[in-house]
Amino acid sequence: MLKKLFIGLLLLSVGAAAFALATELPKDQKADKAQKAQYPPYPDVWDWQVPEADRPIDVGFIVKQMDNGDVMIAYRPDKEGKKYKYITFFGKAVVTDTKTVYKDDYGTDAKSKLAINNNLQIGGGGHGGTRSGGCYEALSFDVDVYDNAQRKILSRKKLLQIFDKPKYYETHYPRCMNGPSFYYQVAAVDARYLPLQDGTFLMVIPEGYIIRFDQKFQTKSKMINDRFFWMSEDDMHDFESAKYGEHYDEGVDLKKLYTDLYQLLMKKRRENK
């Protein structure tokens, strides 16, 4: 009887050990699982700027979600450079083995539109006006909140960016009715968006900047009211009509418009200091 009991207990213990070995993840898989579970919660990080942002880096600026919840930024320091640099948004880690985190797909990239709760969508694009004859101009990009159910725009505003160095705006008269070419230091941002798992999202700006917002466009980034400024559609209309009259669309001097707007934003920056 005791012999049978001993044999039964031995078989039971062997079976339990075998079950534990069968259900335990291999070491490399456990490491992967722990890596994937790193974020959220996210650190108190709300913006990022390419170190070489003194020059345009809009070519090759890629922002992608990682398996561990962080975000990887891939960029080339200049337009001629062939070698990318890789860094993580939250961890501030330099990525050297990109094969483990970088996937050659577009599903995890920042997009031109972002779906949020209550059937709402954040997006934008260019909206040409009569003053420029339907041609591109650097204030044409908007950030819209769109209600898919009602099929209407709930709000429209611009995120305006000021530049340390002037850029050249070339007009094409007479096809575009916006006067001679000129230099300018303010433009509306043509953004992309990347959702995060806590309901916040990243706004990716082609010049080499990233700003994190919540769904009400609140942020702790100090870039707002310093390099970037929100202006609603109504405020933009009030600014232009006050400066140039109610019929400002009919042939306003774009050089003067960009200069006046830049001076307004610089005044706001000084007041915010």
N, C-alpha and C positions, 0 to 999 in steps of 0.2 A: 504493500500500500504506500509506504513512504517512498519507495523507489519510483512508483508511478507519479506521485505528487512532485517529486524532484524533477523528473523528466518533463512534466507539464509546465512547471515554472520556468525551466530552462528554455523550452520552446517559446513560451510567452515572452520572455526577455529578449530572445533572439529576434522574434518577430517585430517587437517594438523598435529595436535598434535598426532593423532593416527598413521599417516604415520611416523612421526619422531620417535615415540616409537617403531614402528615395524621395522624400519631400523637401529636403534641404536644398536650397539653390546653390549651384556652383559658385565658387569664390568670385569669379569675374562677373557673374550675373548679379550677385548681391551688391557688388561695387557699383554696377550700372544702375540698379534700383535705387541705391542711396544717392547716387549722383542725380538721378531724375527728380528726386524729392527735395532738392535743395531750396527751391523757391516755389510759391510764396510761403511765408510772408516775405515781402521785399524790404531791402534796406531803404533808408530815407534818402533816396537818390532821385533827383527830379530833372536833371539836364546833363548834357555832355556836349563837348565841343572838340572837333578835330584839332589836334595840336598845330597842324599846318594850315589853319583856317584863314591865314592871311592871303591865300590864293584860292580861287574857285576849285572845288574838287567834285563837281557834280557828275563827272564821269567815273563810274565804278564805285559809287557809294551805295552799299548794300546793308540792310538791317534785317536780321533773321531771328526767329525764335529758336531757342535751343531746347533740347530734351529735358534739361534740369530746371527749366523755368526762367533762366537768365536770357539775355539777348546778346547776340554776337554782332559786332559792327565790323564790316570789311570795307576797306577804302584804300585808294591809292593816293599818296601824298600830293601828286601833281598829275596833270593830264598826260604827260609824256612817260610817267613811270609805269613799268610793267609789273612790278612786284607789289602785292597787296600787304597791308598791315591788318591785323586782327586783334580786337580787344572786346571784352565783355562789358556791358552797360552797368550792371549792378556790382559784379565782383571786381571790376577794374583789373581783370587779369589779362595778360597778353597770351593769346592762343598760339601755340607753336605747332601742335599736332592737329591741324584743321580737319583731318579725315574723321576724327572722332566726334566732331560737333557740326561740321559744315556739310549739309546735304545739298546736292545739285538738283534742287527742285524749287518751285515758286510758291508752293502752298504755305510756307512759313515766312515769306517776305512781307515787308510793309506794302500796303495797297493804297490806291487812290480813294477808296471808300471804306468806311468802318461801320458795321452793324452794331447797334447798342440796344438796350432793353426798350420795351414798350413800342416795338416795331419802328424805332427811329434809326436813322442812318446819318452819319457824318461824312461829308464829302465836299467836293468843290470842283472848280475848273475855271476856265477863262470865260469871260462874258464881254465880248466886244461892244463898243459903244459908237454912236454916230460921230463923236468928236474925232475918232481915229479911223473913220471910214471902214470899220469892221476889221482892221488890221490889229495885230498883236501890239499891246503896250503893257508896260511893266506893272500897272495897277489893276489889271483885269482879273486877277485870281481871287476867288472868294472861298470862305469856309461856310458851308451850309449845313443846317440841321433839317433833315427831310423826313416827313411822316409818310411812310409807305402806304398806310391804310387810307389816309385822306388824300394822298398823292399831292402834297403841297409842301412848300418850304416854310418851316416855322421860324427860322431866323437865318439871316445872312450877314456875315461880317468879314472883314479882311484882317489878316495878320500881317502887319507892315514891318519890314525889316530895313534898318538903316545900315549903310556901308561906311567903313572907314575911308575907303578909296573910291573915288567916282567911277562910274561905269558909263560906257558910251551907248547912247540910244540913237540908232540910225533910222530915220524916217524915209519913206519912199514916195515923195511927192511926184505927180499929183494923185497916184493911186490911193495913198493914205493922206487924208487931209489933216495932218497934225504938224505942219510947219517944218522948219529946218532941223537937222540932227543936233543933239546936245548931250552933255554929260549930266548924270543924275546920281543921287545917293540914297534913294528910297525906292522900295518895290514891294509889291504884295507877294506873299509866299505861296508857291505852288506845292502844297504839302502832300506827304503820304502818311499812312497811319498803321500802327501795329498794336493790336489789343493785348492786354496783360490779364493774368488770371484773377486779379483782385478787382476788376472793373475799371481800372485806370487804363490809359493807353499812351503810346508814344507818338508824337508828331515828328516826323522826319523831314528835315528841311535840306534841300539839295546843296546848299552852300557849306554843309558840314556841321550842322547843329541838330540836336535832338532834345525835345522838351516833353516831359511827362505831365499829363493832365488827368483830372478825373472827368466824369461825364458831364459836369457842369462847367468845364473848362477852367477849373481852379487848379493852381499849381504853386509849388514852393520855389520854383525856379526864379533866380534873380535876373535872368535874361529878359523877362517880361518887364516892360517900362524902362529898359536900359538899351537893349538892341532890338527887341521886338515889341510891337504895340498893337493892341486890338483897336479896331475902328468899325463900328456898325455901319450898315448901309445908310441909315438915317443920318448918322454923324458925318459920314462922308458927303452926303447930299447937302447937309447944312453948311459944311465947310466950303464946298465949292460954290454954292449959290450965294453965300455971304461974301465971298471973294470976287465972284465974277458975274453975279446976277442969276436970275431964275433960268435964263436961256444959255447957261454956261456950256452946254453940249455943242452949241453951234459955233465952233471955231475957237475954243479957248487955246491960249498959248501954252502948250504942254511943258515947255521949259520953265515957264513961270509957275505952273501948277506943281511940278515936282520940287522946285525950289521952295515954294511956300509951304508945302507939306513937310518937307525935310526940316525946315525951321520950326514948324509947329511941334514935331516930334522931339527935336532937340530941346525945346523949351520944356516939354513934359519930362524929359530925362533929367534936366537940371532940377526941376521941382521935386522929383522923386528921390534925389540924393539926400 
